[in-house]
């Protein structure tokens, strides 16, 4: 049994550790995506620019907050953070961090161009590296049926589509088309795997919210050609 000093130390560490799962970075995607959409509406249809700029600034601010707290989580509760990384389902949502970084980079680019470009490069590079690591783990076999959920789309499908959007936004259409093709091929391959699981095994209630990733990948796929063709 732990003595009172050890219990107090453990309790203090728990209280100081922020509860910031990787899924929190999905907020950046929502704010940044809506902000970029409103910016397009302002440019094409002369819609008011203020809502789009406000949403984009909010996306950048939320990204900064979560990235600081997530780093703090690794510093204060390394075991908890590592367990999330190793989890066969939650681990795929770690890909939201580089994806959110790319979305935030496009959101703040008009205000802090140099920092935004650095965020873009870091986001694309980390997305490629993390996707390669995750896919390498999958190709080694041993995955359980319960771990086959729409979260599989996150690293290669969502990551590549958002990389394409970011590349188009920063003036790199050729790499953007490469990422778009990689994301589309990944979607075709993984769609059959996920649908087979859904038709043969019931998705637990706790994971049914991941079905929203079907809509997210479709929306990202539709916007990619618009960005990469610019």
C-alpha positions as CSV (number, residue, x, y, z in Angstrom):
1,X,0.0,0.0,0.0
2,X,1.1,3.6,-0.7
3,X,2.0,5.7,2.3
4,X,0.2,9.1,2.7
5,X,3.1,11.0,1.1
6,X,3.0,8.9,-2.1
7,X,-0.8,9.1,-2.3
8,X,-0.6,12.9,-1.9
9,X,2.1,13.1,-4.6
10,X,0.1,10.9,-7.0
11,X,-3.1,13.0,-6.3
12,X,-1.2,16.2,-6.9
13,X,0.2,14.9,-10.2
14,X,-3.3,13.8,-11.3
15,X,-4.8,17.2,-10.5
16,X,-2.0,19.0,-12.3
17,X,-2.3,16.8,-15.4
18,X,-4.7,18.2,-17.9
19,X,-7.3,15.8,-19.3
20,X,-6.7,16.5,-23.0
21,X,-7.4,13.5,-25.2
22,X,-6.2,13.8,-28.8
23,X,-9.9,14.0,-29.9
24,X,-10.0,17.5,-28.5
25,X,-8.1,18.6,-31.6
26,X,-11.2,17.9,-33.6
27,X,-12.5,21.3,-32.4
28,X,-9.8,22.9,-34.5
29,X,-11.0,21.1,-37.6
30,X,-14.5,22.3,-37.0
31,X,-13.6,25.9,-36.4
32,X,-10.9,26.1,-39.0
33,X,-12.9,24.3,-41.7
34,X,-15.9,26.6,-41.1
35,X,-13.7,29.6,-41.1
36,X,-12.0,28.6,-44.4
37,X,-15.4,28.0,-45.9
38,X,-16.7,31.4,-44.9
39,X,-13.6,33.0,-46.3
40,X,-14.4,31.3,-49.6
41,X,-17.9,32.6,-49.4
42,X,-16.6,36.1,-48.7
43,X,-14.4,35.9,-51.8
44,X,-16.9,34.3,-54.2
45,X,-20.2,35.7,-53.0
46,X,-19.2,38.9,-51.2
47,X,-20.4,37.5,-47.8
48,X,-19.3,39.4,-44.7
49,X,-15.6,38.6,-44.0
50,X,-15.8,39.1,-40.2
51,X,-17.3,35.7,-39.3
52,X,-14.8,33.8,-41.3
53,X,-11.8,35.7,-39.8
54,X,-13.2,35.3,-36.3
55,X,-13.6,31.6,-36.7
56,X,-10.1,31.3,-38.2
57,X,-8.5,33.2,-35.3
58,X,-10.5,31.1,-32.9
59,X,-9.2,27.9,-34.6
60,X,-5.6,29.1,-34.2
61,X,-6.2,30.0,-30.6
62,X,-7.8,26.7,-29.7
63,X,-5.0,24.8,-31.5
64,X,-2.4,26.7,-29.4
65,X,-4.2,26.0,-26.2
66,X,-4.6,22.2,-26.8
67,X,-1.1,21.8,-28.1
68,X,0.3,23.3,-24.9
69,X,-2.0,21.3,-22.7
70,X,-1.3,18.1,-24.6
71,X,2.5,18.7,-24.2
72,X,1.8,19.2,-20.5
73,X,-0.1,16.0,-20.4
74,X,3.0,14.1,-21.7
75,X,5.2,15.9,-19.1
76,X,2.9,15.3,-16.1
77,X,1.1,12.0,-17.0
78,X,3.4,10.2,-19.4
79,X,1.9,6.8,-18.7
80,X,-1.6,8.0,-19.5
81,X,-0.5,9.7,-22.7
82,X,1.5,6.6,-23.8
83,X,-1.5,4.4,-23.1
84,X,-3.6,6.5,-25.4
85,X,-1.0,6.2,-28.1
86,X,-0.8,2.4,-27.8
87,X,-4.6,2.0,-27.7
88,X,-5.7,0.1,-30.8
89,X,-8.6,2.6,-31.4
90,X,-7.7,5.8,-29.6
91,X,-4.2,5.7,-31.1
92,X,-5.6,6.5,-34.6
93,X,-7.0,9.8,-33.3
94,X,-3.4,11.0,-32.5
95,X,-3.4,11.8,-36.2
96,X,-5.8,14.7,-35.4
97,X,-2.8,16.6,-34.0
98,X,-0.9,17.1,-37.3
99,X,-4.2,17.5,-39.1
100,X,-5.3,20.2,-36.7
101,X,-1.9,21.8,-37.1
102,X,-2.3,22.1,-40.9
103,X,-5.8,23.4,-40.5
104,X,-4.6,26.0,-38.0
105,X,-1.8,27.0,-40.3
106,X,-4.2,27.9,-43.1
107,X,-6.4,29.7,-40.6
108,X,-3.7,32.0,-39.3
109,X,-1.6,32.4,-42.5
110,X,-3.0,35.9,-43.4
111,X,-1.8,37.2,-40.0
112,X,1.5,35.3,-39.2
113,X,2.7,34.0,-42.5
114,X,6.1,32.8,-41.4
115,X,4.8,30.9,-38.4
116,X,1.9,29.5,-40.4
117,X,4.3,28.2,-43.0
118,X,6.4,26.5,-40.3
119,X,3.2,25.0,-38.9
120,X,2.3,23.7,-42.3
121,X,5.6,22.0,-42.9
122,X,5.6,20.5,-39.4
123,X,2.0,19.3,-39.8
124,X,2.6,17.6,-43.2
125,X,5.9,16.0,-42.1
126,X,4.4,14.7,-38.8
127,X,1.3,13.4,-40.7
128,X,3.4,11.4,-43.1
129,X,5.6,10.0,-40.4
130,X,2.8,9.0,-38.1
131,X,0.8,7.5,-41.0
132,X,3.8,5.4,-42.0
133,X,4.2,4.2,-38.5
134,X,0.5,3.3,-38.0
135,X,0.3,1.6,-41.3
136,X,3.5,-0.3,-40.6
137,X,1.9,-1.5,-37.3
138,X,-1.2,-2.6,-39.1
139,X,0.7,-4.5,-41.8
140,X,2.4,-6.6,-39.1
141,X,-1.0,-8.3,-38.4
142,X,-2.6,-9.1,-35.1
143,X,-5.4,-6.6,-35.3
144,X,-8.6,-7.5,-33.6
145,X,-12.0,-7.1,-35.2
146,X,-13.1,-4.8,-32.3
147,X,-10.3,-2.4,-33.4
148,X,-11.7,-2.1,-36.9
149,X,-13.7,1.2,-36.7
150,X,-14.0,4.3,-38.9
151,X,-11.1,5.7,-36.9
152,X,-8.9,3.8,-39.4
153,X,-9.6,6.6,-41.8
154,X,-7.8,9.2,-39.7
155,X,-4.1,8.8,-40.5
156,X,-4.0,8.1,-44.2
157,X,-7.4,9.3,-45.5
158,X,-8.1,12.4,-43.3
159,X,-4.4,13.2,-43.0
160,X,-3.7,13.0,-46.8
161,X,-6.8,15.0,-47.7
162,X,-6.0,17.8,-45.3
163,X,-2.4,17.7,-46.4
164,X,-3.7,18.3,-50.0
165,X,-5.8,21.2,-48.8
166,X,-2.9,22.8,-46.9
167,X,-0.5,22.3,-49.9
168,X,-3.0,24.0,-52.2
169,X,-3.4,26.9,-49.7
170,X,0.3,27.5,-49.5
171,X,0.9,27.3,-53.2
172,X,2.1,23.7,-53.7
173,X,-0.5,22.2,-56.0
174,X,1.6,19.3,-57.3
175,X,2.3,17.8,-53.8
176,X,-1.3,18.5,-53.0
177,X,-2.5,16.4,-55.9
178,X,-0.1,13.6,-54.7
179,X,-1.7,13.7,-51.3
180,X,-5.2,13.8,-52.7
181,X,-4.5,10.6,-54.7
182,X,-3.0,8.9,-51.7
183,X,-6.0,9.8,-49.6
184,X,-8.4,8.7,-52.2
185,X,-6.7,5.3,-52.7
186,X,-6.6,4.8,-48.9
187,X,-10.3,5.6,-48.7
188,X,-11.2,3.0,-51.4
189,X,-9.1,0.3,-49.6
190,X,-10.2,1.1,-46.1
191,X,-13.9,1.6,-47.0
192,X,-14.3,-2.1,-47.8
193,X,-12.6,-3.1,-44.6
194,X,-14.7,-0.9,-42.4
195,X,-18.0,-1.8,-44.2
196,X,-17.2,-5.5,-43.9
197,X,-16.8,-5.1,-40.2
198,X,-20.0,-3.1,-39.9
199,X,-22.0,-5.7,-41.8
200,X,-20.6,-8.7,-39.8
201,X,-20.0,-7.3,-36.3
202,X,-22.0,-4.8,-34.4
203,X,-20.2,-1.6,-33.6
204,X,-20.3,-0.9,-29.9
205,X,-22.3,2.1,-28.8
206,X,-19.2,3.8,-27.4
207,X,-17.7,3.9,-30.9
208,X,-20.7,4.7,-33.0
209,X,-19.8,8.4,-32.9
210,X,-16.8,7.5,-35.1
211,X,-19.3,6.9,-38.0
212,X,-19.2,10.7,-38.4
213,X,-15.7,10.2,-40.0
214,X,-17.6,8.9,-43.1
215,X,-19.1,12.3,-43.6
216,X,-15.8,14.1,-42.7
217,X,-13.8,12.3,-45.3
218,X,-16.4,13.0,-48.0
219,X,-16.4,16.7,-47.2
220,X,-12.6,16.9,-47.3
221,X,-12.5,14.9,-50.5
222,X,-14.9,17.4,-52.2
223,X,-12.8,20.4,-51.1
224,X,-9.4,19.1,-52.1
225,X,-9.7,19.7,-55.9
226,X,-10.8,23.3,-55.2
227,X,-7.7,23.9,-53.2
228,X,-5.1,22.1,-55.3
229,X,-6.3,23.6,-58.5
230,X,-5.6,27.1,-57.4
